[in-house]
Amino acid sequence: MTAAPRRSLPDLARWVTATLSVCACAALVATAWGARRTSHALAPALERGLAESFLAEMPVEFGGPPTARGMQSVLSRHRDAGLRAVALVDESGAVLTAVGSLDPTPVSRPTRSGAAALRHVGARVRYLPPMLGPPRPPDDDPGAPPFGDGPRPPRLLLEFEPLMVRAAIAESDRTLALSVVLSALLLVAAAWFWRRSVRGEHLDQHTIHQDRLAELGKMTAVIAHEIRNPLAAMKGHAQLLAESLDEGSATRTQADRIVNASTRLERLVRDLLDFVREGPIVRRPCDPAALIREVADELAIGVQVTGAAGVPPLLLDARRLRLALSNLLQNAAQAGAQTVAVGVVYEAGMLSLEVSDDGGGLDPDDIEAVFEPFVTRRTRGVGLGLAVVRRVAQIHGGSVSASNRPGGGALFTMLLQAPPA
C-alpha cells in the first residue's frame, strides 16, 4: 500500500486559506440570514408593543372613552413615531369620532369577546385594543345585569406606520445583502489568491528549471567542445588503422569497434551541442511540406505529408526546424513504426505539425516527462532528441505535446508561430 503524497507548504497554505474563506463567508451569510429571519418573526410582537405604548398614554376620563382633545394630544406627540390616526368605533365597526388621517378601508366588526386585534391596512397597522369598560345595560332595561350581552361601549382604534419595525427589517435586509456581497468579494479574492499563488509557484519552478538548464547547458557545451577534437582525432586514426588491416581479422574487428564507438560518441556530442546551442532565431521564407520531405529523404524514412495544400511559404528558422523534424522522424522509426504521417495545418499565424506513427506508442507514465533532457527508455541515445524538439518549439514562440493515438502509436504536435513570408 503506497502512502498518500504529502502536500507542499504553499499548497497547504492555499487549501487552509480557501477553507477559512469559505467558512467565514458561510458564517457571515448565515448570521445575517438568521438576524433577518428573527427581525421578520418579531415584527408582529414589535408592532403590538408599539401600539401598546401609544395606548398607554391615551387619557381615559372617569373610566369612559377619551375625548377628541385627548386623542389629538396623543396623536400630536407621537406623529413622528408613526401614529397617524385615533378613532372611536362602535360594536358594528362604525367610526364615531376620529382624529388624524384614517385609512378609508372599512373597519372590521369588533369581536364580541372584546379581545385586541391587529391588522395590516395598506402601509399601516390598524389596532383595536381591548374594551375600555364592561358592557353596559340597555337604556330601556335599567334592571338588566351590568355584565350581560347588551350594547358595548365604543372601542379605540389606532392606525400607525411601524417606522421603527420597518427600519429594523430594512436594516436586517441591508445587512444580509451586504454580507452576500462581502462574501462574494471574499471568495473572489480567495480565488484570485489561489490562482496567483499557483501561477507564482509554477513561475518559480519554471525559473528554477530554466536556470538549471542554463547551467547544465554551459557545462555541457564546455565538455562537448573539449571532447570533440580528441574524439575526431581518435576516430580518424582508428579508421586509418582499420583500413591497413586485413578484412575479417580479429584486429580489424577491434579497430572497427573503435570506429563505431567513436561515431556514436560523435553523434552524442553533436546532440549535446544542438541542445545547448544559443543564438537568436533566424526566420527566412520556408515551405514546411518541402522541408519535411527533404528531412525524410535524408533519413530514408517514408513519410506521408497531409494537409499541406494551400499553406503559403512561412517565416521559419529552417535549420532549427530541420533538426526538430529529424528528431521526431527518427523517434518514430526507432519505435518500430511502419507508417509515419505528418499533418500540416496553418491557421491564424500558427503552424501545426502533427507527427503520428503506428509504432509501440508511449508509456503513459512517461508522457509528461518525454521532453525532459536525458529521459529515455532506449538502450541507445541519451534522451536529448525530444528535448531539442521542445527547445525549437519554444524558440518559435510555440509548444509541443505528446499523446498516444487511439488506434495505437504516438502523436507529437508542434505549434509554431509562423507569419507568412
C-alpha positions in Angstrom: 0.0 0.0 0.0 1.5 3.3 -1.1 1.5 6.3 1.1 -0.5 9.4 0.1 1.6 12.1 -1.4 2.5 14.9 1.0 1.3 18.4 0.2 3.8 21.1 -0.2 3.8 24.1 2.1 2.4 26.6 -0.5 -0.3 24.0 -1.5 -1.3 23.5 2.2 -1.4 27.3 2.7 -3.7 27.7 -0.3 -6.1 25.0 1.0 -6.1 26.5 4.5 -6.8 30.0 3.1 -9.6 28.7 0.9 -11.2 26.7 3.7 -11.1 29.6 6.1 -12.5 31.9 3.4 -15.4 29.6 2.7 -16.2 29.1 6.4 -16.0 32.8 7.1 -18.4 33.6 4.2 -20.8 30.8 5.3 -20.8 32.1 8.9 -21.3 35.7 7.8 -24.2 34.9 5.5 -25.8 32.5 8.0 -25.6 35.1 10.8 -27.1 37.8 8.6 -29.8 35.4 7.4 -30.6 34.4 11.0 -30.9 38.1 12.0 -33.2 38.8 9.1 -35.5 35.9 9.9 -35.6 36.9 13.6 -36.5 40.5 12.7 -39.3 39.3 10.4 -40.5 36.9 13.0 -40.6 39.5 15.8 -42.3 42.2 13.6 -45.9 41.4 14.9 -44.8 41.4 18.5 -42.9 44.7 18.0 -45.9 46.2 16.2 -48.2 45.2 19.1 -45.7 46.6 21.6 -45.6 49.9 19.7 -49.4 50.1 19.7 -49.5 49.4 23.4 -47.0 52.2 24.0 -49.3 54.6 22.2 -52.3 53.3 24.1 -50.6 53.7 27.4 -50.6 57.5 27.0 -54.2 57.7 26.0 -56.2 59.6 28.7 -59.3 57.8 30.0 -61.7 60.1 31.7 -63.8 58.7 34.5 -63.5 55.2 33.2 -65.0 56.1 29.8 -63.6 56.7 26.3 -61.1 59.5 25.8 -62.2 62.8 24.4 -61.3 64.1 20.9 -58.9 66.6 22.6 -57.1 63.9 24.4 -56.8 61.8 21.3 -55.5 64.8 19.3 -52.9 65.4 22.0 -51.6 61.9 21.9 -51.6 62.0 18.0 -49.5 65.2 18.0 -47.0 63.8 20.5 -46.4 60.5 18.6 -46.8 61.6 14.9 -43.0 61.3 14.4 -43.1 57.8 15.9 -45.6 56.8 13.2 -49.0 57.3 14.8 -51.4 58.5 12.0 -55.0 58.3 13.4 -57.0 57.7 16.5 -60.7 56.9 16.4 -63.6 55.5 18.4 -65.7 52.8 16.9 -68.9 51.1 18.0 -69.5 47.4 18.1 -70.6 47.4 14.4 -67.3 48.9 13.3 -68.7 52.3 12.5 -66.4 55.3 13.3 -67.9 57.6 15.9 -65.0 60.0 16.3 -61.7 60.2 14.5 -58.7 62.5 14.6 -55.9 62.3 12.1 -56.0 60.7 8.6 -57.9 57.5 8.9 -57.4 54.9 6.2 -60.6 54.6 4.1 -60.6 50.8 4.4 -63.8 49.8 6.3 -63.2 48.9 10.0 -63.8 45.2 10.8 -66.5 44.5 13.3 -65.0 44.0 16.7 -65.3 40.6 18.2 -67.8 40.1 21.0 -65.1 38.9 23.3 -63.5 42.3 23.3 -60.0 40.9 22.6 -57.3 43.1 21.0 -57.0 42.8 17.2 -54.0 43.7 15.0 -54.5 44.1 11.2 -52.4 45.5 8.3 -54.2 48.0 6.2 -52.0 49.1 3.2 -48.8 50.5 4.6 -50.3 50.9 8.1 -51.2 48.8 11.1 -54.7 49.0 12.5 -55.0 48.2 16.2 -58.2 47.6 18.1 -57.3 47.4 21.8 -59.4 45.5 24.4 -62.7 47.1 25.5 -62.5 50.2 27.6 -65.0 49.0 30.1 -67.6 46.3 30.9 -70.7 46.1 28.7 -73.5 48.5 29.7 -77.1 47.5 30.2 -79.6 48.6 27.6 -81.2 52.0 28.3 -84.7 50.5 28.1 -83.8 47.9 30.6 -82.2 49.5 33.6 -82.7 46.4 35.7 -80.5 44.2 33.3 -77.3 42.9 34.8 -74.3 45.2 34.0 -72.3 42.3 32.5 -74.8 40.9 30.1 -74.9 40.8 26.3 -76.2 44.3 25.9 -74.6 47.2 24.0 -70.9 47.6 24.5 -69.0 50.8 25.0 -67.1 52.3 22.0 -63.6 51.0 21.4 -60.4 52.9 20.5 -58.8 52.3 17.1 -55.2 53.2 16.4 -53.6 53.5 13.0 -49.9 53.8 12.7 -46.9 53.2 10.5 -44.4 50.9 12.2 -41.5 53.0 11.3 -39.1 51.5 13.8 -40.1 48.0 12.9 -39.7 48.6 9.2 -36.3 50.3 9.8 -35.2 47.2 11.7 -36.3 44.9 9.0 -34.8 47.1 6.3 -31.5 47.2 8.3 -31.5 43.4 8.5 -32.2 43.1 4.7 -29.3 45.5 4.0 -27.1 43.6 6.4 -27.9 40.3 4.6 -27.3 41.9 1.1 -24.0 43.4 2.4 -23.0 40.1 3.8 -23.7 38.3 0.5 -21.7 41.0 -1.4 -18.8 40.9 1.0 -18.8 37.1 1.0 -18.7 37.1 -2.8 -15.8 39.5 -2.8 -14.0 37.4 -0.3 -14.5 34.3 -2.3 -13.3 36.1 -5.5 -10.3 37.4 -3.6 -9.6 33.9 -2.3 -9.9 32.5 -5.9 -7.6 35.3 -7.1 -5.1 34.5 -4.4 -5.2 30.8 -5.2 -4.7 31.4 -8.9 -1.9 33.9 -8.3 -0.2 31.6 -5.8 -0.4 28.7 -8.2 0.9 30.8 -11.1 3.7 32.2 -8.9 4.7 28.7 -7.8 4.7 27.5 -11.4 6.7 30.5 -12.4 9.2 29.9 -9.7 9.5 26.3 -10.7 9.9 27.3 -14.3 12.6 29.8 -13.4 14.5 27.2 -11.4 14.1 24.8 -14.2 15.4 27.3 -16.7 18.3 28.2 -14.5 19.2 24.6 -14.1 19.1 24.0 -17.8 21.2 27.1 -18.4 23.9 25.9 -16.0 23.6 22.4 -17.5 23.9 23.8 -21.0 27.1 25.8 -20.1 28.7 22.7 -18.5 27.6 20.5 -21.4 28.9 22.9 -24.0 32.3 23.1 -22.4 32.6 19.3 -22.0 31.4 18.7 -25.6 33.9 21.1 -27.1 36.7 19.6 -25.1 35.7 16.1 -26.2 35.0 16.8 -29.9 38.6 17.5 -31.1 40.3 14.5 -29.4 37.4 12.3 -30.4 37.7 13.3 -34.1 41.4 12.5 -33.9 40.8 9.1 -32.3 38.2 8.3 -34.9 40.5 9.3 -37.8 43.4 7.2 -36.5 41.1 4.2 -35.9 39.8 4.4 -39.5 43.3 4.5 -40.9 44.3 1.6 -38.7 41.2 -0.4 -39.8 42.0 0.3 -43.5 45.5 -1.0 -43.0 44.4 -4.3 -41.5 43.2 -7.4 -43.3 39.4 -7.8 -43.7 38.0 -10.3 -41.3 41.0 -10.4 -38.9 40.4 -10.1 -35.2 42.5 -6.9 -35.1 40.4 -5.4 -37.9 37.2 -6.2 -35.9 38.5 -4.5 -32.9 39.5 -1.4 -34.9 36.0 -1.3 -36.5 34.5 -1.4 -33.0 36.6 1.7 -32.1 35.4 3.5 -35.2 31.7 2.6 -34.4 32.1 3.7 -30.8 33.7 6.9 -31.9 30.9 7.5 -34.3 28.3 7.1 -31.5 30.2 9.4 -29.3 30.5 11.9 -32.1 26.7 11.8 -32.5 26.2 12.2 -28.8 28.5 15.3 -28.8 26.5 16.7 -31.7 23.2 16.2 -29.9 24.6 17.9 -26.8 25.7 20.9 -28.8 22.4 21.1 -30.6 20.6 21.1 -27.3 22.6 23.9 -25.7 23.1 26.0 -28.8 22.0 29.5 -28.2 21.5 32.4 -30.6 18.7 34.4 -32.0 16.1 32.8 -34.2 16.7 33.5 -37.9 13.4 33.4 -39.9 13.5 33.0 -43.6 10.8 32.0 -46.2 10.3 28.2 -45.9 7.9 25.7 -47.4 7.1 23.4 -44.4 6.0 20.5 -46.6 9.1 20.6 -48.7 11.3 20.7 -45.6 9.5 17.7 -44.2 10.1 15.7 -47.4 13.8 16.7 -47.5 14.4 15.5 -43.9 12.5 12.2 -44.6 14.6 11.6 -47.8 17.9 12.3 -45.9 16.8 9.8 -43.2 15.5 7.3 -45.7 12.1 7.2 -43.9 8.8 7.0 -45.8 6.6 9.8 -44.7 3.0 10.8 -45.7 2.5 14.5 -45.7 -1.1 15.6 -45.5 -2.9 19.0 -45.4 0.0 20.9 -47.0 -2.0 22.2 -50.0 -2.7 25.9 -49.7 -0.1 26.5 -47.0 2.0 29.5 -48.1 5.7 30.0 -47.6 6.2 30.9 -43.9 9.0 32.7 -42.0 10.7 29.9 -40.0 14.2 29.1 -38.8 14.7 26.2 -41.3 17.9 25.0 -39.7 16.4 24.5 -36.3 13.1 23.2 -37.6 15.0 20.7 -39.7 16.7 19.5 -36.5 13.4 19.1 -34.7 11.8 17.2 -37.6 14.8 14.9 -37.8 14.5 14.0 -34.2 10.7 13.4 -34.4 11.0 11.2 -37.5 13.9 9.2 -36.1 12.0 8.8 -32.9 9.1 7.3 -34.9 11.4 5.0 -36.8 13.1 3.8 -33.7 9.7 3.0 -32.1 9.2 0.4 -34.9 6.7 2.4 -36.9 5.8 1.1 -40.3 3.8 4.2 -41.3 4.7 7.8 -40.4 2.5 10.7 -41.3 2.9 14.4 -40.8 -0.2 16.6 -40.9 0.3 20.3 -41.8 -2.2 22.8 -40.6 -1.8 26.6 -40.8 -4.4 29.0 -39.3 -4.2 32.5 -37.8 -0.5 32.7 -37.9 0.1 29.4 -36.2 1.7 26.4 -37.9 0.7 22.9 -36.5 2.8 19.9 -37.4 1.3 16.6 -36.2 3.8 13.7 -36.5 2.0 10.4 -36.0 3.1 6.8 -36.3 1.8 3.2 -35.8 4.6 2.1 -33.5 4.5 0.9 -29.9 3.4 4.3 -28.6 4.4 5.9 -25.3 4.4 4.7 -21.8 1.5 6.6 -20.1 3.8 7.3 -17.1 6.4 8.9 -19.4 4.2 11.2 -21.4 4.7 14.2 -19.1 8.5 13.7 -19.0 9.4 12.7 -22.5 10.6 16.2 -23.4 12.9 16.5 -20.4 16.6 16.1 -21.2 18.2 12.7 -20.5 14.8 11.0 -20.1 14.8 7.8 -22.3 14.0 4.1 -22.1 16.1 3.1 -25.0 19.5 1.5 -24.6 21.0 3.8 -27.3 20.9 7.6 -27.1 20.9 9.8 -24.1 17.3 11.3 -24.3 18.1 14.7 -25.9 16.1 14.4 -29.1 12.7 15.4 -27.8 14.3 18.0 -25.5 15.7 19.6 -28.6 12.3 19.5 -30.2 10.8 21.4 -27.3 13.6 23.9 -27.4 13.0 24.6 -31.1 9.2 25.0 -30.5 9.8 27.4 -27.7 12.3 29.4 -29.8 9.5 29.8 -32.4 7.1 31.0 -29.7 5.2 27.8 -29.6 4.9 24.5 -27.8 5.0 20.7 -28.3 2.8 18.0 -26.8 2.8 14.2 -26.9 0.0 11.6 -26.7 -1.0 8.1 -27.7 -3.2 7.6 -30.7 -6.5 5.7 -30.1 -5.5 3.1 -32.7 -2.0 2.6 -31.4 1.2 4.6 -31.9 2.3 8.0 -30.8 1.3 11.5 -31.8 3.6 14.6 -31.4 2.1 18.0 -32.1 4.3 21.1 -32.6 2.7 24.5 -32.6 4.9 27.3 -34.0 4.3 31.0 -34.5 4.9 31.4 -38.3 4.0 34.6 -40.0 3.6 34.4 -43.8 6.6 35.3 -45.9 
